[in-house]
Amino acid sequence: MVYSFGNLDGASYQKPNPGGVRRLLVLSRRDFAVIWPYKNDVVDGEVVNPPVMRTADTVFAEYQCPDGTVEVSGGLAGDASYMNYKHNIGFSFAGFSREITAELRKYQNAGCVFAVEFNDGKYGVVGSSDNPLYLKSDFKSGRKGSDKRGYDLKGEQDGFMWDIAPLKDECIAYLTSVREFAPEWEFVFH
């Protein structure tokens, strides 16, 4: 038998399927030496090649966000014959400080690529170095003492050849390691 689609059990039967994001990593698009992820990096629904950075000591920065404020989404967008994927990210910073406002200033007209660790330990990448996400921030003081005070940040981009895809274990090790201790990689250059 030949099927147009594959048989797939998407019910998570007798397996946990927690929502949420545990870790948020970010890097400027200009820190990549080659496009990452490139369409050839996404094989069978998984990002298989780690990024190539401009300098050996370049690493993703990690943001600590209030619990339950990071959300990643993606999906197929566009009319028939014009479909592509869209990536979205939203997160919050609690408080008001010189450090937060200085960090947010870096986003003005500067695109980024995000890597997130979901609550089940899997990682995904949002955006790409040639089609980065541009963040917009919104500060609110709150009206009274128990209200939330801080920044909400959101970014979106469309025109992707793939949806938000899981990262292969070797990619995760590379993203989360200190570069001078990282093993040598065999890169597929684009």
C-alpha positions in Angstrom: 0.0 0.0 0.0 1.1 3.5 -0.7 -0.1 6.3 1.5 0.0 10.0 0.7 0.5 10.7 4.5 2.2 8.6 7.2 0.5 6.9 10.0 1.1 8.8 13.2 -0.1 8.5 16.8 -0.3 12.1 18.1 -2.3 11.3 21.2 0.6 11.1 23.7 -1.2 8.1 25.1 0.2 7.1 28.6 3.0 9.7 28.2 3.3 13.2 29.8 3.0 16.2 27.5 3.8 19.3 29.6 3.4 22.8 28.2 5.7 25.6 28.9 9.3 26.8 28.4 12.0 26.2 31.0 14.9 28.0 29.3 15.2 30.9 26.9 18.4 31.5 24.9 19.0 34.4 22.4 21.6 35.4 19.9 21.9 38.3 17.4 21.6 37.3 13.8 25.0 39.0 13.2 26.8 36.5 15.4 26.3 33.6 12.9 29.0 33.0 10.3 26.6 31.1 8.0 22.8 31.0 7.8 21.4 28.9 10.7 19.2 27.0 10.6 19.2 26.7 6.8 16.6 24.6 5.1 19.2 21.8 4.6 19.8 21.8 8.4 16.2 20.6 9.0 16.1 16.9 8.1 13.0 14.8 8.8 11.5 17.5 11.0 14.7 18.0 13.2 17.5 20.6 13.1 20.5 18.3 12.7 23.5 20.7 12.3 24.7 23.1 15.1 25.3 26.8 14.2 28.6 28.2 13.0 29.5 31.3 14.9 31.7 34.3 13.7 34.0 33.8 16.7 34.8 30.7 18.7 33.8 32.3 22.0 30.3 33.5 20.9 27.5 31.8 22.9 23.8 32.2 23.3 22.7 34.5 26.2 20.2 33.1 28.6 17.2 35.2 30.0 15.6 34.4 33.3 11.9 35.2 32.9 9.1 35.0 35.4 7.5 31.5 35.5 4.9 31.0 32.9 5.7 34.0 30.8 7.6 32.5 27.9 5.5 31.2 25.0 6.6 30.0 21.5 4.2 29.3 18.7 4.3 28.6 15.0 2.1 27.5 12.2 1.4 27.2 8.6 0.2 30.6 7.1 -0.8 31.9 3.7 -3.3 31.0 1.0 -3.1 27.7 -1.0 0.0 27.7 -3.3 1.6 30.5 -1.1 1.9 28.7 2.2 4.9 29.1 4.5 5.6 28.9 8.2 5.4 31.6 10.8 7.4 31.7 14.1 6.3 33.7 17.2 7.8 34.3 20.6 6.6 36.2 23.7 8.2 36.6 27.1 8.3 39.0 30.0 10.8 40.7 32.2 9.6 41.6 35.7 10.8 45.0 37.1 12.2 48.2 35.9 15.9 48.7 35.9 18.9 50.2 34.1 20.0 46.7 33.2 16.7 45.7 31.6 16.3 49.0 29.6 20.0 48.7 28.4 19.3 45.1 27.2 16.1 46.0 25.5 17.9 48.9 23.6 19.9 46.2 21.8 16.8 45.0 20.0 16.1 48.2 18.2 16.2 47.2 14.5 18.2 44.1 15.4 16.9 40.6 14.6 17.5 37.6 16.8 17.4 33.8 16.8 16.0 32.1 19.9 16.5 28.6 21.2 14.1 27.4 23.9 14.1 24.4 26.2 10.5 23.1 26.7 9.4 21.6 30.0 9.9 18.1 28.6 13.6 18.8 28.0 13.4 19.1 24.2 14.8 22.2 22.5 13.5 24.1 19.5 14.7 27.0 17.5 12.6 30.1 16.7 13.7 32.2 13.7 16.9 31.9 11.7 19.9 34.1 11.1 18.6 35.1 7.6 15.0 35.6 8.7 15.3 36.7 12.4 12.6 37.8 14.8 12.4 41.5 15.6 11.1 42.1 19.2 8.7 44.9 20.2 8.5 45.7 23.9 5.7 47.1 26.0 6.3 48.5 29.5 3.5 48.7 32.1 3.8 50.1 35.6 0.7 48.5 37.0 -2.0 50.6 38.8 -1.4 49.4 42.3 1.1 47.5 44.4 -0.1 44.0 43.6 -0.2 44.6 39.8 2.5 43.3 37.5 5.2 45.8 36.6 7.6 45.1 33.8 8.0 44.5 30.1 6.2 42.2 27.7 8.2 41.4 24.6 6.8 39.9 21.4 8.3 38.9 18.0 7.1 37.2 14.9 8.3 36.4 11.5 7.0 34.5 8.5 8.5 33.1 5.4 10.0 29.9 6.9 10.3 26.6 5.0 9.8 24.7 8.3 7.8 25.0 11.5 9.4 25.3 14.8 11.5 22.1 14.8 13.2 20.1 17.6 17.0 20.2 17.8 19.2 17.1 17.6 21.1 16.3 20.8 24.4 17.3 19.3 23.0 20.8 18.5 21.7 21.2 22.1 25.2 20.2 23.5 26.8 22.9 21.2 24.3 25.6 22.1 24.6 25.0 25.9 28.4 24.4 26.1 31.2 26.8 26.6 33.0 27.0 23.3 36.5 26.3 24.4 35.4 22.9 25.8 33.2 22.1 22.8 34.2 19.1 20.6 35.2 19.5 17.0 32.2 19.4 14.7 31.9 18.4 11.1 29.9 21.2 9.6 27.9 21.1 6.5 28.5 24.6 5.0 25.8 26.2 2.9 
